[in-house]
Amino acid sequence: MNADSQGWAPDSPSDETAPHKSRGRFFAIDQRSWAALMQFGMNAGCAYLVIAQGTARDNQRTGWSTNSVMNYAGLGWESAKRSIETLIAKGFIRYGGEHSAERPRYEIVPFSDLSQLELQKDPLDFYEESVLNKVRQGSQPKGKSERSAAERLHKRGLIIRDEYEGCYSAVPKIEDDPEHLIWFPNSIVLGTQKGEESPVKRLRRAGDIWALRLFVDLYHAHNLRDEGGINRHVIWTKYERHRAGEQGAYVVWGFERKEPWLRLVGPFATHTIRTKPEGKDHPSWETIHLLQSLRLLSFVPHLFENDTEEAQPVHTFGVGGISEAPIEQEIAAAADAAGRAMCLEGQVQRLEDLNGCEHFCPVINTLPKVQMIGIGRLTYRPHTKRTGSWFAELKSSGPDWIRHYKELSEKASRASRRTA
């Protein structure tokens, strides 16, 4: 390994449970809130996801509480209760307007309203709270005690000090930004109709906080419509191409799978603080392997027009992975059959035995540098417009590719019979 509301498609491998709310089969959290939450541990993180999944259309108000966390995160009563108390104490959720002990009501606190985490770890004293309110209203601290309090607030990043004039100002209000929202299918919390245990419960039981963090962060880099999955400049599997034959205007290529690579950027940026043992892979790979073993992440081969970073995908090449749609596998099967039919049998066998080629595909000779890349893909897909666009395009173009490769296979078979 190397470190360098409209249409939807069913979650793989099966449909999720029927939605319990009218807004759709997905929910969202702010990635910045999630990053801040991670320091409070696995149970708090899992409880937050459960509470967030139970929100109404606004992704904020919910009646889900301790029982829901017990059920969907697999926690005992005391652990579930403490997790919710932690979320309240640290400012990530708050009591709703109609909250009662008998009918709990909570609200997810928007990131723009989240208090600085320093406030949660070390509450303000009288002077600090007074000065903070003054500065936010445009006034300046007066007297030695207030000025000392202002300096403490400045060091904690709660107010700004002008180095030249010595006056203080409020920290600009952080705006809520849709670009920071991470969208999830309900099934990551609820599981599926076929009885598959939810990813949240699987991850909590695995006990790896880095795996939970990465699982959530990868959804922010997951773009089926434009990337086929996770951005290939973040994590990908390399393939080496081998010329297997030629027939007419087509060159047949065999593709040998090589090792996966990743860059410590985007969802992996926070993993730079993890220590890499001498002579071993970066610990991020252990986390990736755990997600794969839990059947939450896989790599789907895609044919790209060339081997540069700017190349565009030609089509997907499904090989039976858990995150693939059946039509992706049909495309790959037709392409592989055509490639083998257009080559000498001995050449195919040689490339399989000597080079480890697993997939064959005939490609028009105007794409001389065609390449295959394994795109990371999460198993459970959010039922969003972007996912709907991806699935609609796949249903539209997939049959054409299948028909194209079957025609090449039939043509090769006719040619073989004529020369027999």
C-alpha positions in Angstrom: 0.0 0.0 0.0 1.1 3.5 -0.6 0.4 6.9 0.9 1.2 9.6 -1.5 -35.8 13.5 -3.4 -35.5 12.7 -7.0 -34.6 9.4 -8.5 -32.7 6.9 -6.4 -30.9 3.5 -6.7 -31.4 0.8 -4.0 -28.6 0.6 -1.5 -26.4 -2.4 -2.2 -26.7 -5.2 -1.4 -30.4 -4.7 -0.7 -33.0 -2.0 -0.1 -33.0 -0.3 3.2 -35.9 -0.2 5.7 -38.9 1.9 4.7 -38.3 5.5 5.7 -39.9 6.7 8.9 -40.2 10.3 7.7 -41.5 11.9 4.6 -38.3 13.8 3.6 -36.7 10.9 1.9 -34.3 8.1 2.6 -31.3 10.2 3.7 -30.1 12.6 6.3 -27.2 15.0 6.8 -24.8 16.3 9.3 -22.2 19.1 9.1 -18.6 17.7 8.6 -17.2 20.4 10.9 -19.4 19.4 13.8 -18.4 15.8 13.2 -14.7 16.7 13.3 -15.2 18.5 16.6 -17.2 15.7 18.1 -14.6 13.0 17.5 -12.6 13.9 20.6 -15.4 12.7 22.8 -15.3 9.1 21.7 -17.0 6.3 19.9 -20.2 6.1 21.8 -20.9 9.8 21.5 -20.2 9.7 17.8 -22.5 6.7 17.2 -25.2 8.4 19.4 -24.9 11.6 17.3 -25.5 9.7 14.1 -28.5 7.9 15.5 -30.0 11.2 16.8 -29.3 12.9 13.5 -31.0 10.1 11.5 -34.1 10.5 13.6 -34.5 14.2 12.7 -37.3 15.7 10.8 -37.1 17.4 7.3 -35.0 20.2 8.8 -32.2 17.8 9.9 -32.5 19.4 13.3 -35.5 18.4 15.5 -35.9 14.9 16.7 -37.8 12.8 19.3 -35.2 10.1 19.2 -33.5 9.5 22.5 -32.0 6.8 24.8 -34.1 3.9 23.5 -33.1 4.7 19.9 -29.4 4.9 20.7 -29.7 1.5 22.5 -31.5 -0.1 19.6 -29.5 1.3 16.7 -26.1 1.7 18.2 -26.2 -1.4 20.3 -25.5 0.4 23.6 -26.8 -0.5 27.0 -29.1 1.9 28.8 -26.5 3.6 31.0 -24.0 4.0 28.1 -26.7 5.4 25.8 -27.9 7.8 28.4 -24.3 9.0 29.1 -23.7 9.5 25.4 -26.7 11.8 25.1 -25.6 13.6 28.2 -22.2 14.1 26.7 -23.7 15.5 23.5 -25.7 18.0 25.5 -22.9 19.0 27.8 -20.5 19.6 24.9 -23.0 21.6 22.9 -23.7 19.3 20.0 -27.4 18.8 20.8 -29.8 20.7 23.0 -33.2 20.2 24.5 -36.1 21.0 22.2 -38.9 23.3 23.1 -41.4 20.6 24.1 -38.8 18.4 25.9 -39.9 16.4 28.9 -38.6 13.3 30.7 -41.6 11.3 29.4 -41.3 12.7 25.8 -37.7 13.7 25.1 -37.2 16.3 22.4 -33.8 17.4 21.1 -32.3 19.6 18.4 -29.1 19.1 16.5 -27.1 22.3 17.1 -26.1 23.9 13.8 -22.4 24.4 13.4 -22.9 28.1 13.2 -24.4 28.0 16.7 -21.9 25.6 18.2 -20.0 27.2 21.1 -16.2 27.0 20.9 -15.2 23.7 22.3 -12.9 25.6 24.7 -16.1 26.8 26.4 -17.2 23.3 27.0 -13.9 22.1 28.5 -13.3 25.3 30.6 -16.4 27.4 31.3 -16.1 31.2 31.4 -15.9 33.1 34.7 -18.0 36.2 35.5 -15.6 38.7 34.0 -14.9 36.6 30.8 -18.6 36.1 30.1 -19.3 39.8 30.7 -16.4 40.9 28.4 -17.4 38.4 25.7 -20.9 39.8 25.6 -19.5 43.4 25.6 -17.2 42.8 22.7 -19.9 41.0 20.7 -22.1 44.2 21.2 -19.2 46.4 20.0 -18.0 47.7 23.4 -14.4 47.4 24.8 -13.3 46.1 28.2 -12.6 48.6 31.0 -10.5 48.3 34.0 -7.7 45.8 34.9 -10.0 42.8 35.6 -11.9 43.2 32.3 -8.8 43.7 30.3 -7.2 40.6 31.9 -10.4 38.6 31.0 -10.2 40.0 27.5 -6.7 38.7 27.1 -7.7 35.3 28.3 -10.6 35.2 25.8 -8.2 36.2 23.0 -5.7 33.4 23.9 -8.6 31.0 23.7 -9.6 32.3 20.3 -13.0 33.6 21.5 -12.3 37.2 20.5 -9.8 39.0 18.2 -7.2 41.5 19.3 -6.0 44.3 16.9 -2.2 44.1 17.4 -1.7 47.8 16.5 -4.6 49.5 18.3 -5.0 47.0 21.1 -8.8 46.9 20.8 -10.9 43.7 20.6 -13.6 42.5 18.2 -15.9 39.6 18.0 -14.9 36.5 16.0 -16.9 36.6 12.7 -20.0 34.5 12.8 -19.5 31.1 11.1 -22.1 30.6 8.5 -23.8 27.3 7.8 -22.7 26.1 4.3 -24.4 23.3 2.3 -20.9 22.4 1.0 -20.0 21.1 4.5 -23.0 18.8 4.7 -22.4 15.0 4.5 -25.4 13.1 3.2 -26.1 9.5 4.3 -28.7 6.8 3.5 -30.9 6.0 6.5 -29.6 2.4 6.3 -26.2 3.3 7.9 -28.3 3.6 11.2 -31.4 1.5 10.5 -29.9 -1.5 8.7 -31.8 -3.1 5.9 -35.0 -5.0 5.4 -33.0 -8.2 4.8 -31.7 -8.0 8.3 -28.2 -6.6 7.6 -26.8 -5.0 10.8 -26.3 -1.3 10.5 -22.9 0.1 9.7 -23.0 2.2 12.9 -23.5 -0.8 15.0 -20.8 -2.8 13.2 -18.3 0.1 13.6 -19.1 0.6 17.3 -18.6 -3.1 18.0 -15.3 -3.0 16.1 -14.1 -0.4 18.5 -12.0 1.6 16.2 -12.7 5.4 16.4 -10.5 6.0 13.3 -12.7 3.7 11.3 -15.9 5.5 12.4 -14.3 8.9 11.6 -13.1 7.7 8.2 -16.4 6.0 7.3 -18.3 9.3 7.9 -15.7 11.5 6.2 -15.6 9.3 3.1 -19.2 10.1 2.4 -18.2 13.7 1.9 -15.8 12.7 -0.8 -18.3 10.2 -2.3 -19.7 11.4 -5.6 -21.3 8.6 -7.8 -22.5 11.0 -10.5 -19.1 12.6 -11.3 -16.5 10.1 -9.8 -18.2 6.7 -9.7 -17.5 6.7 -5.9 -14.8 8.3 -3.9 -12.6 10.9 -5.6 -9.9 8.9 -7.4 -7.2 11.5 -6.4 -7.8 10.6 -2.8 -7.8 6.7 -2.9 -7.6 4.3 -5.8 -6.3 1.0 -7.0 -3.8 0.9 -9.8 -3.9 -1.4 -12.8 -1.3 -2.2 -15.4 -2.4 -2.7 -18.9 -1.0 -5.4 -21.3 -1.6 -5.6 -25.0 -3.4 -8.8 -25.7 -4.4 -8.6 -29.3 -5.8 -6.5 -32.1 -8.8 -6.9 -34.5 -9.9 -4.3 -37.0 -10.1 -0.9 -35.3 -9.9 -2.4 -31.8 -7.0 -3.2 -29.5 -7.6 -5.8 -26.8 -6.1 -4.9 -23.4 -5.6 -7.2 -20.4 -5.6 -5.4 -17.0 -3.5 -6.6 -14.1 -4.6 -5.3 -10.7 -1.8 -3.7 -8.6 -1.8 -2.3 -5.1 -4.1 0.5 -3.8 -2.8 4.0 -3.1 -4.0 6.9 -1.1 -3.1 10.6 -0.5 -3.4 12.0 3.0 -5.8 14.7 1.9 -9.5 15.3 2.1 -11.1 12.6 4.3 -7.6 11.4 5.2 -6.1 14.8 6.1 -6.7 14.3 9.8 -4.9 10.9 9.7 -1.6 12.7 9.2 -1.3 12.9 13.0 -1.1 9.1 13.2 2.3 7.6 13.6 3.6 5.4 10.8 5.6 2.5 12.3 9.0 2.1 10.7 9.0 -0.3 7.8 5.2 -0.6 7.8 2.3 0.9 6.0 0.6 4.0 7.2 -2.0 3.1 9.8 -4.7 4.5 7.5 -4.5 1.2 5.6 -5.4 -0.8 8.6 -8.5 1.4 8.9 -9.3 0.9 5.2 -9.0 -2.9 5.6 -11.3 -2.8 8.5 -14.0 -1.0 6.5 -13.5 -3.6 3.7 -13.8 -6.5 6.1 -17.0 -4.9 7.5 -18.3 -4.8 3.9 -18.7 -1.0 4.0 -16.1 -0.2 1.3 -14.9 -1.8 -1.9 -13.1 -0.9 -5.1 -15.0 -0.8 -8.4 -12.8 -0.9 -11.6 -13.6 1.8 -14.2 -12.2 2.1 -17.7 -10.7 5.6 -18.2 -9.8 7.2 -21.6 -6.1 7.6 -20.7 -3.7 7.3 -17.8 -3.5 11.0 -16.8 -5.1 12.6 -13.8 -7.4 14.6 -16.1 -8.8 11.6 -17.9 -12.6 11.0 -18.0 -14.2 7.6 -17.3 -15.4 5.6 -20.3 -17.5 3.2 -18.3 -17.6 1.1 -15.2 -16.3 -2.5 -15.1 -18.2 -4.4 -12.4 -16.5 -7.5 -11.1 -19.0 -8.7 -8.5 -18.2 -6.3 -5.7 -20.8 -5.6 -3.0 -21.3 -2.0 -3.9 -22.0 -2.6 -7.6 -25.3 -2.5 -9.5 -26.1 -5.6 -11.5 -25.8 -3.7 -14.8 -22.2 -2.7 -14.0 -21.4 -6.4 -13.8 -23.2 -7.1 -17.1 -21.1 -4.4 -18.9 -17.9 -6.0 -17.6 -19.0 -9.5 -18.4 -19.8 -8.5 -22.0 -16.6 -6.6 -22.4 -14.4 -9.4 -21.0 -16.1 -12.0 -23.2 -15.6 -9.8 -26.3 -11.9 -9.3 -25.4 -11.3 -13.0 -25.0 -13.1 -13.8 -28.2 -11.0 -11.3 -30.2 -7.7 -12.7 -29.0 -5.7 -15.9 -29.6 -6.6 -18.3 -26.8 -2.9 -18.8 -26.0 -2.3 -15.1 -25.6 -5.1 -14.8 -23.1 -3.8 -17.7 -21.1 -0.3 -16.3 -21.1 -1.4 -13.0 -19.8 -3.4 -14.6 -17.1 -0.6 -16.9 -16.0 2.4 -14.7 -16.3 1.0 -11.2 -15.7 -2.0 -11.9 -13.5 -4.5 -10.2 -15.9 -8.0 -10.6 -14.6 -10.0 -8.5 -17.0 -9.9 -8.1 -20.8 -11.6 -5.4 -22.9 -11.5 -4.4 -26.6 -10.9 -0.6 -26.9 -11.1 1.5 -30.1 -7.6 2.4 -31.3 -8.2 6.1 -30.9 -7.7 5.6 -27.2 -4.2 4.2 -27.2 -3.5 5.0 -23.5 -6.7 3.6 -22.1 -6.4 2.6 -18.4 -8.3 0.9 -15.7 -8.6 2.4 -12.2 -10.3 0.9 -9.1 -12.6 3.6 -7.6 -13.4 3.4 -3.9 -17.1 3.1 -3.3 -19.2 2.9 -0.1 -21.7 0.1 0.0 -24.7 2.1 1.2 -25.7 4.9 -1.2 -27.6 8.0 -0.1 -30.8 8.4 -2.0 -30.1 11.9 -3.3 -30.5 13.7 -6.6 -26.8 13.1 -7.3 -27.2 9.4 -6.8 -30.4 9.5 -8.9 -28.4 11.1 -11.8 -25.7 8.5 -11.6 -28.2 5.6 -11.7 -30.2 7.2 -14.6 -27.1 7.6 -16.6 -26.0 4.0 -15.9 -29.5 2.7 -17.0 -29.3 4.8 -20.1 -25.7 4.0 -21.3 -25.3 0.5 -19.8 -27.5 -1.4 -22.4 -25.6 0.4 -25.2 -22.2 -0.8 -24.0 -23.5 -4.3 -23.4 -25.0 -4.4 -27.0 -21.7 -3.0 -28.3 -19.5 -5.7 -26.7 -21.9 -8.5 -27.7 -21.7 -7.3 -31.3 -17.9 -7.4 -31.2 -18.1 -11.0 -29.7 -20.4 -12.2 -32.4 -18.2 -10.6 -35.1 -15.1 -12.3 -33.7 -17.0 -15.7 -33.5 -18.0 -15.4 -37.2 -14.4 -14.6 -38.2 -13.1 -17.5 -36.2 -15.6 -19.9 -37.9 -14.5 -18.7 -41.3 -10.9 -19.4 -40.6 -11.5 -22.8 -39.0 
